[in-house]
């Protein structure tokens, strides 16, 4: 995948991992379009991004996603990369929470349903491009749940399953690539309440994404996630080898 000369839309691009990715790809010579709900945060982020553009909107709302998709297709026809980064997470114990279903609905909507909807809205546009990509920002949580993030982890597992299916669906289309990035605990405001200060810097996620794009490495584990990914790949290789015998 080329890593310069693209037009890239990043959800949740005004802070954290999204902003780190925006900075990295902006510096590589791409036109970057960021999305967020806060005008103040968007303007602050734009001050750090040379020539970038912001589209304000609540990505969790289906009508807002439709408006954003229409604006992108009408005003930025050259758009060829979408990075689905926006997300929600609640830390709590199921034994102490009386509104777990409400929290799960918020997480599932933003982390899973919104991505499916937005990709569906943008797919006809992307398929017209000579080179296009969808990047879903997943998580180490794909590899197992945690009692303090009981419903968030399930949404990321769902996103992973969907991403694999999306990639397999378009595997014969040489113009569209589907990537998944798996960050571990990352030092952002988003993860501050679960000890994010002990996590990796968001710049590391951006660096790994750029490396993955250059190498057309569709699964991109980051930091600690590489240990889990290697173990799973080794186990799968053994299963395949045994099946052949």
C-alpha positions in Angstrom: 0.0 0.0 0.0 1.4 3.4 -0.9 1.9 5.6 2.2 2.0 9.0 0.6 -0.4 10.9 -1.7 -3.5 9.4 -0.1 -6.6 11.1 1.2 -7.4 9.6 4.6 -10.4 10.0 6.9 -9.8 9.2 10.6 -12.6 8.9 13.1 -11.8 10.0 16.6 -8.8 11.8 15.1 -8.7 14.7 17.5 -6.9 13.0 20.4 -5.1 9.8 21.5 -4.3 7.1 19.0 -6.3 8.8 16.3 -4.4 12.0 16.5 -1.1 10.2 16.6 -2.0 8.4 13.4 -3.1 11.6 11.9 0.2 13.3 12.7 2.2 10.3 11.3 0.3 10.1 8.0 0.2 13.8 7.6 3.9 14.0 7.9 4.2 11.3 5.3 2.6 13.6 2.7 -1.1 12.5 2.9 -4.2 14.7 3.0 -5.7 14.0 6.4 -9.4 14.5 7.4 -10.2 14.0 11.1 -13.5 13.6 12.8 -14.6 14.3 16.3 -17.5 15.7 18.4 -15.7 18.6 20.1 -15.0 21.7 18.0 -12.4 22.8 20.5 -10.5 19.5 20.3 -10.7 19.4 16.5 -9.2 22.9 16.3 -6.5 22.1 18.7 -5.6 19.0 16.7 -5.6 21.0 13.4 -3.0 23.3 14.8 -0.7 20.3 14.9 -1.5 19.0 11.4 -0.3 20.9 8.4 -3.1 21.3 5.9 -5.5 18.9 7.5 -9.3 19.2 7.5 -11.8 18.5 10.2 -15.4 17.3 10.0 -17.3 17.7 13.2 -20.0 15.1 13.9 -21.1 12.4 16.4 -20.0 9.2 14.8 -22.2 7.2 17.1 -25.3 8.5 15.5 -26.4 6.9 12.3 -27.8 10.1 10.7 -24.5 11.8 11.4 -22.5 9.0 9.9 -24.6 9.3 6.7 -24.0 13.0 6.6 -20.3 12.6 7.1 -20.2 9.9 4.4 -22.0 12.2 1.9 -19.7 15.1 2.7 -16.7 13.0 2.1 -17.9 11.6 -1.2 -19.1 15.0 -2.4 -16.2 17.2 -1.2 -13.3 14.8 -1.2 -13.8 12.4 -4.1 -10.1 11.4 -4.0 -10.6 9.8 -0.5 -9.1 6.3 -0.6 -8.4 5.3 3.0 -10.7 5.1 6.0 -9.4 4.5 9.5 -12.1 3.5 12.0 -10.6 4.5 15.3 -13.4 6.1 17.4 -14.5 3.9 20.2 -16.0 3.7 23.7 -15.2 1.7 26.8 -16.6 1.4 30.3 -14.6 0.0 33.1 -16.7 -1.7 35.8 -17.5 -5.0 37.5 -20.6 -6.9 36.5 -21.2 -7.7 40.2 -21.5 -4.0 41.0 -23.1 -2.5 37.9 -26.9 -2.3 37.5 -26.8 -0.7 34.0 -24.4 -3.1 32.3 -26.7 -3.5 29.3 -26.8 0.2 28.7 -23.1 0.5 28.8 -22.8 -2.5 26.5 -25.2 -1.0 24.0 -23.1 2.2 23.8 -19.9 0.3 23.4 -21.3 -2.1 20.8 -22.9 0.7 18.8 -19.7 2.7 18.5 -17.1 -0.1 18.4 -19.0 -2.4 16.1 -22.3 -1.3 14.5 -21.1 2.1 13.5 -18.1 0.7 11.7 -20.2 -1.8 9.8 -22.6 1.0 8.8 -19.9 3.5 7.8 -18.0 0.9 5.8 -21.1 0.0 4.0 -21.8 3.6 3.2 -18.3 4.2 1.8 -17.6 0.8 0.1 -19.0 1.8 -3.4 -16.8 4.8 -3.3 -13.7 2.9 -2.2 -14.2 0.2 -4.8 -13.8 2.8 -7.6 -10.3 3.7 -6.5 -7.1 2.2 -7.9 -5.8 1.7 -4.4 -7.9 1.9 -1.3 -7.9 0.6 2.3 -10.1 0.2 5.3 -8.2 0.2 8.7 -10.1 -1.0 11.8 -8.4 -0.2 15.1 -9.1 -3.2 17.2 -7.4 -4.1 20.5 -5.4 -6.6 22.5 -8.9 -7.4 24.0 -9.5 -9.5 20.9 -7.5 -12.2 22.6 -9.4 -12.4 25.9 -11.8 -10.7 28.2 -11.1 -8.8 31.5 -13.4 -8.5 34.4 -12.9 -4.8 34.6 -13.8 -4.4 30.9 -16.5 -7.0 30.6 -18.5 -5.8 27.7 -15.8 -3.7 25.9 -13.7 -6.8 25.2 -16.7 -8.5 23.6 -17.2 -5.6 21.1 -13.6 -5.8 20.0 -13.9 -9.6 19.5 -16.9 -8.9 17.3 -15.0 -6.2 15.4 -12.2 -8.7 14.7 -14.6 -11.3 13.4 -16.2 -8.8 11.1 -12.9 -7.5 9.9 -11.7 -11.0 8.9 -15.0 -11.6 7.1 -14.7 -8.2 5.3 -11.1 -9.0 4.2 -12.1 -12.5 3.0 -15.1 -11.0 1.1 -12.8 -8.7 -1.0 -9.7 -10.9 -1.1 -10.0 -11.1 -4.9 -10.2 -7.4 -5.3 -6.7 -6.2 -5.7 -7.6 -2.5 -5.2 -9.0 -2.8 -1.7 -7.0 -3.8 1.3 -8.5 -4.4 4.8 -6.2 -3.9 7.8 -6.7 -4.5 11.6 -4.5 -2.9 14.2 -4.3 -4.4 17.7 -3.0 -1.9 20.3 -2.4 -3.0 23.9 -2.9 -0.6 26.8 -2.0 2.8 25.4 -1.2 6.0 27.3 -4.2 8.2 26.3 -6.9 10.1 28.0 -9.3 7.4 26.7 -7.6 4.7 28.8 -6.6 6.9 31.8 -9.1 5.3 34.1 -7.7 1.8 33.6 -4.1 2.7 34.1 -3.3 4.1 30.7 -0.3 6.0 32.0 1.4 2.6 32.2 0.7 1.8 28.5 2.7 2.4 25.4 2.7 5.9 23.7 0.1 6.3 21.0 2.9 7.2 18.6 4.0 3.5 18.7 0.6 2.5 17.4 1.0 5.0 14.5 4.5 3.8 13.7 3.4 0.2 13.5 0.4 1.1 11.3 2.7 2.9 8.9 5.1 -0.1 8.8 2.2 -2.4 8.2 0.8 -0.3 5.4 4.1 -0.2 3.6 4.5 -4.0 3.9 0.8 -4.8 3.1 0.7 -6.6 6.5 -3.0 -6.8 7.1 -2.9 -7.9 10.7 -0.8 -5.4 12.8 -0.3 -6.4 16.4 1.4 -3.7 18.5 3.6 -4.0 21.6 2.4 -6.7 24.0 -0.2 -7.9 21.5 2.6 -9.4 19.4 3.1 -12.1 22.0 -0.5 -13.2 21.9 -0.6 -13.0 18.1 2.6 -15.1 17.8 1.1 -17.7 20.2 -2.1 -17.9 18.2 -0.3 -18.2 14.9 1.9 -20.9 16.2 -1.1 -22.9 17.6 -2.9 -22.5 14.2 0.2 -23.7 12.3 0.3 -26.8 14.5 -3.4 -27.5 13.9 -3.0 -27.2 10.1 0.1 -29.4 10.1 -1.6 -32.1 12.1 -4.7 -32.0 9.9 -2.5 -32.5 6.8 -1.1 -35.7 8.4 
